[in-house]
């Protein structure tokens, strides 16, 4: 469930059709804020995790492999607290399988 007035992190590139959903659904249906990364910013895990923490992102939509990679990165850097604001992660396209080490 998405809270009222969410802060959504747009991870989809503008060349990918999913970005339309992230922009218009967030702003029109939920009345929230949309945080857009710089081009190819999704490839820089430090930048993404810092943005989540700084902008208090509460929702993101991505594939499971990206979430697992980001969690592993945060665990290795001992920065799990950067995810405190995140309330909803919408995943699609792959099976998600978290290990107990995360």
SULURGI-V177706 format. One record per pair of residues at least 6 apart in sequence whose C-alpha atoms are under 8 Angstrom apart, sorted by the first residue. I is the first residue (numbers start at 0). J is the second residue. If there is no record, write none. Layout:
I;J
I;J
This chain:
0;87
1;58
1;86
1;87
3;29
3;30
3;31
4;29
4;30
4;31
4;32
5;25
5;29
5;30
5;31
5;32
5;56
5;57
5;58
6;31
6;32
6;33
6;34
6;54
6;55
6;56
6;57
6;58
7;21
7;25
7;31
7;32
7;33
7;34
7;56
7;57
7;58
7;59
8;33
8;34
8;35
8;36
8;51
8;56
8;58
8;59
8;60
9;18
9;21
9;22
9;33
9;34
9;35
9;36
9;59
9;60
10;18
10;35
10;36
10;41
10;59
10;60
10;61
11;17
11;18
11;61
12;18
12;38
12;39
13;19
21;33
22;33
25;31
25;32
25;33
26;32
26;33
34;54
34;56
36;47
40;46
40;47
41;47
44;69
44;72
48;69
48;73
48;81
48;82
49;81
50;56
51;81
51;82
51;84
51;85
52;81
52;82
52;83
52;84
55;84
55;85
56;84
56;85
57;84
57;85
57;86
57;87
58;85
58;86
58;87
58;88
58;89
59;85
59;87
59;88
59;89
60;88
60;89
60;90
61;88
61;89
61;90
61;91
62;90
62;91
62;92
62;93
63;90
63;91
63;92
63;93
63;94
63;95
64;93
64;95
67;97
70;79
70;101
71;101
73;79
73;81
74;101
